[in-house]
Amino acid sequence: MKSTTTSFTAASLLLVALPAAADPSFAPGLDLPSTPQRAVLADIPASDESASAEPSDPREAPEAATSGKHAHDGFYLGLRLGPAFSSVGSEGAETVELSGAGTSFDLAIGGAVAANLIVAAEFGATTVSDPTLSVAGEESTADGYSMTSSGFGAGVSYYIMPYNMYVGAAAYLISASVESDDGVALAESDAGFGAALRVGKEFWVSDNWGLGVNLEVQGGSMDDGDSGTLEVSNVKFGVGATYN
């Protein structure tokens, strides 16, 4: 009787094992998915790592679109106009000087060679009408005459951002002349060497245009051909416009 029970149990296990080996979906007491369901699951694509990657910074596109806005790069144009004080004099047997308040004009054309660094060709002139003439300490007014000092050279300016302030320097070939109000030249010096230092502050009024104020100190010396060396000095207060 005992052997019969053992044989029956072994036969029962064999009957269970054979269907499971023949059909992997068969398992007594388990609700496994059928073959078609497995095929559907197999068709689901694996997750794409690139899809889960973080999106690019949305601020990058606006930055690219506004490149050059409120930035000191590319072409540069500068115009400055304002009051000035100028003096031209020589020292020899007696001191002679022409001086007075007048107007100045400056033009600069160039471009940025690095971020916020401008190099430009510059032209400037300062004119005083009816200057004060001083000879050996005696002063009088030169009515009907004007004195002009002008120069051409190269300058460099550096903008301090985000304050939009700048400092600059320039080197010039400079000369001075005196003429009557009807345009007759009375005296003219040879060209000499001059230099200038300036500081300014600008305010953006569009993407590329700025308006501002500046202070410039300029000095130079030249040969007048008669009485020796002339010394020129200018102090300029300007209102300016720049495109950059």
C-alpha positions as CSV (number, residue, x, y, z in Angstrom):
1,M,0.0,0.0,0.0
2,K,2.8,2.4,0.8
3,S,4.6,1.8,-2.5
4,T,1.3,2.5,-4.4
5,T,0.9,5.9,-2.7
6,T,4.5,6.9,-3.5
7,S,4.1,5.9,-7.2
8,F,0.8,7.9,-7.4
9,T,2.5,11.0,-6.0
10,A,5.4,10.8,-8.4
11,A,3.1,10.3,-11.3
12,S,1.0,13.3,-10.2
13,L,4.1,15.6,-10.1
14,L,5.2,14.3,-13.5
15,L,1.8,15.2,-15.0
16,V,2.1,18.7,-13.6
17,A,5.7,19.2,-14.7
18,L,5.2,18.1,-18.3
19,P,2.6,20.7,-19.3
20,A,4.7,23.4,-17.6
21,A,7.8,22.4,-19.6
22,A,5.8,22.3,-22.8
23,D,4.0,25.6,-22.3
24,P,5.8,28.3,-20.2
25,S,2.5,30.1,-19.7
26,F,1.1,27.2,-17.8
27,A,1.4,27.3,-14.0
28,P,-1.2,25.9,-11.7
29,G,-2.6,28.5,-9.4
30,L,-0.8,31.5,-11.2
31,D,-2.6,33.9,-13.6
32,L,0.3,34.6,-16.0
33,P,-0.2,36.7,-19.1
34,S,-0.8,34.9,-22.3
35,T,1.7,35.0,-25.2
36,P,-0.1,37.8,-27.1
37,Q,0.0,40.0,-24.0
38,R,3.7,39.4,-23.7
39,A,4.2,40.5,-27.3
40,V,2.4,43.8,-26.5
41,L,4.7,44.3,-23.5
42,A,7.7,43.6,-25.7
43,D,6.7,46.3,-28.1
44,I,7.0,49.1,-25.5
45,P,10.3,50.9,-26.3
46,A,13.0,51.3,-23.7
47,S,13.3,54.6,-22.0
48,D,15.4,57.2,-23.9
49,E,17.9,58.9,-21.7
50,S,18.0,61.9,-24.0
51,A,14.2,62.4,-23.4
52,S,14.7,62.5,-19.7
53,A,17.6,65.0,-20.0
54,E,16.9,68.4,-18.6
55,P,15.8,71.0,-21.2
56,S,18.2,73.7,-22.2
57,D,18.1,76.9,-20.4
58,P,15.2,79.0,-21.9
59,R,17.1,82.1,-21.2
60,E,19.8,81.2,-23.8
61,A,17.6,82.0,-26.8
62,P,16.7,85.6,-25.7
63,E,20.4,86.2,-24.8
64,A,21.4,85.2,-28.3
65,A,18.7,87.3,-29.9
66,T,19.8,90.4,-27.9
67,S,23.5,90.1,-28.6
68,G,25.0,93.5,-29.0
69,K,22.2,95.3,-27.1
70,H,23.6,97.7,-24.5
71,A,27.1,96.3,-25.1
72,H,30.3,98.0,-26.2
73,D,31.3,96.0,-29.2
74,G,31.6,96.4,-32.9
75,F,31.6,99.7,-34.7
76,Y,32.0,102.9,-32.6
77,L,31.0,106.5,-33.3
78,G,31.4,109.3,-30.8
79,L,30.4,112.9,-30.9
80,R,31.1,115.4,-28.1
81,L,30.2,119.1,-27.8
82,G,30.4,121.6,-25.0
83,P,32.0,124.5,-23.2
84,A,35.7,124.7,-22.7
85,F,38.4,126.8,-21.3
86,S,41.6,127.2,-23.4
87,S,44.9,129.0,-23.2
88,V,47.8,129.3,-25.6
89,G,51.0,131.0,-24.5
90,S,54.7,131.4,-24.9
91,E,57.5,132.3,-22.5
92,G,60.5,134.2,-23.8
93,A,61.7,137.7,-23.1
94,E,58.1,138.4,-22.1
95,T,55.2,136.1,-21.4
96,V,52.4,136.3,-24.0
97,E,49.1,134.4,-23.5
98,L,45.7,134.2,-25.1
99,S,43.0,132.6,-23.0
100,G,39.3,132.4,-22.5
101,A,36.1,130.4,-22.5
102,G,34.9,128.9,-25.7
103,T,33.4,125.8,-27.2
104,S,34.8,122.4,-28.2
105,F,33.9,119.7,-30.7
106,D,35.3,116.2,-30.8
107,L,34.7,113.3,-33.3
108,A,35.8,109.7,-32.8
109,I,35.4,106.8,-35.2
110,G,36.7,103.3,-34.5
111,G,35.6,100.0,-33.0
112,A,35.9,97.6,-30.1
113,V,39.1,95.5,-30.0
114,A,37.9,93.6,-26.9
115,A,34.9,93.7,-24.7
116,N,34.3,97.3,-23.5
117,L,37.7,98.4,-25.0
118,I,37.4,101.0,-27.8
119,V,40.2,102.2,-30.1
120,A,39.4,105.1,-32.4
121,A,40.8,107.9,-34.6
122,E,40.0,111.3,-33.1
123,F,39.7,114.9,-34.2
124,G,39.0,117.7,-31.9
125,A,39.0,121.5,-31.9
126,T,38.5,124.3,-29.3
127,T,37.7,127.8,-30.3
128,V,37.6,131.0,-28.1
129,S,36.2,134.2,-29.5
130,D,37.5,137.5,-28.3
131,P,40.1,135.9,-26.0
132,T,42.0,137.7,-23.3
133,L,45.4,138.8,-24.3
134,S,48.1,138.9,-21.6
135,V,51.5,140.5,-22.2
136,A,53.9,140.7,-19.4
137,G,51.0,140.6,-16.9
138,E,49.0,143.3,-18.6
139,E,45.6,142.1,-19.9
140,S,43.3,143.3,-22.6
141,T,40.6,141.9,-24.8
142,A,41.4,140.9,-28.3
143,D,38.1,142.0,-29.8
144,G,37.3,140.8,-33.3
145,Y,39.7,137.8,-33.1
146,S,39.4,134.1,-32.3
147,M,41.9,131.5,-31.2
148,T,41.6,127.9,-32.2
149,S,43.6,124.8,-31.0
150,S,43.0,121.6,-32.9
151,G,44.4,118.1,-33.0
152,F,44.2,114.8,-34.8
153,G,45.3,111.5,-33.4
154,A,44.3,108.2,-31.8
155,G,42.5,107.4,-28.6
156,V,41.5,104.5,-26.4
157,S,38.6,104.2,-24.0
158,Y,37.6,101.5,-21.5
159,Y,34.0,101.2,-20.3
160,I,33.4,100.1,-16.7
161,M,30.3,97.9,-16.8
162,P,27.5,97.7,-15.7
163,Y,27.9,101.4,-14.7
164,N,28.5,102.5,-18.3
165,M,31.3,104.8,-17.1
166,Y,34.5,105.2,-19.1
167,V,38.1,106.4,-18.8
168,G,40.2,107.3,-21.8
169,A,43.4,108.7,-23.1
170,A,44.5,110.1,-26.5
171,A,47.6,111.3,-28.3
172,Y,47.5,114.1,-30.9
173,L,49.3,116.1,-33.4
174,I,48.1,119.6,-32.2
175,S,48.4,123.1,-33.5
176,A,47.1,126.6,-32.7
177,S,46.0,129.6,-34.8
178,V,44.7,133.1,-34.4
179,E,42.4,134.7,-37.0
180,S,40.2,137.7,-37.3
181,D,36.4,137.4,-37.3
182,D,36.4,137.9,-41.1
183,G,38.7,134.9,-41.6
184,V,42.1,136.5,-42.0
185,A,44.8,134.3,-40.4
186,L,47.1,136.3,-38.2
187,A,49.3,133.6,-36.7
188,E,49.6,129.8,-36.9
189,S,51.9,127.4,-35.1
190,D,53.6,124.3,-36.4
191,A,52.2,121.0,-35.4
192,G,53.3,119.6,-32.0
193,F,52.6,116.8,-29.7
194,G,49.5,116.7,-27.4
195,A,47.8,114.3,-25.1
196,A,44.5,114.1,-23.3
197,L,42.8,112.3,-20.4
198,R,39.1,112.0,-20.0
199,V,36.3,110.4,-17.9
200,G,32.6,110.1,-18.7
201,K,29.3,108.6,-17.9
202,E,26.7,107.5,-20.5
203,F,23.1,106.4,-20.4
204,W,21.5,104.1,-22.9
205,V,18.7,105.6,-25.0
206,S,18.3,102.7,-27.4
207,D,19.9,99.3,-28.1
208,N,23.1,100.9,-29.4
209,W,22.9,104.7,-28.8
210,G,24.0,106.4,-25.6
211,L,24.0,109.9,-24.3
212,G,26.3,111.2,-21.6
213,V,28.6,113.8,-20.1
214,N,32.4,113.9,-20.0
215,L,35.3,115.9,-18.6
216,E,38.6,116.1,-20.5
217,V,42.0,117.7,-19.8
218,Q,44.2,118.3,-22.8
219,G,47.7,119.7,-23.1
220,G,50.4,120.1,-25.7
221,S,53.4,122.0,-27.0
222,M,54.4,123.2,-30.4
223,D,56.9,125.5,-32.2
224,D,55.4,128.8,-33.4
225,G,58.3,129.6,-35.6
226,D,59.0,133.1,-34.1
227,S,58.9,133.3,-30.3
228,G,59.9,129.7,-29.6
229,T,57.7,127.1,-28.0
230,L,53.9,127.5,-27.4
231,E,52.1,125.7,-24.7
232,V,48.4,124.9,-25.1
233,S,46.0,123.6,-22.5
234,N,42.3,122.9,-22.7
235,V,39.7,121.8,-20.2
236,K,36.5,120.5,-21.8
237,F,33.1,119.8,-20.4
238,G,31.1,117.9,-23.0
239,V,27.7,116.4,-23.7
240,G,28.1,113.5,-26.0
241,A,26.4,110.8,-28.1
242,T,27.9,107.5,-29.0
243,Y,26.9,104.6,-31.2
244,N,28.3,101.2,-30.3
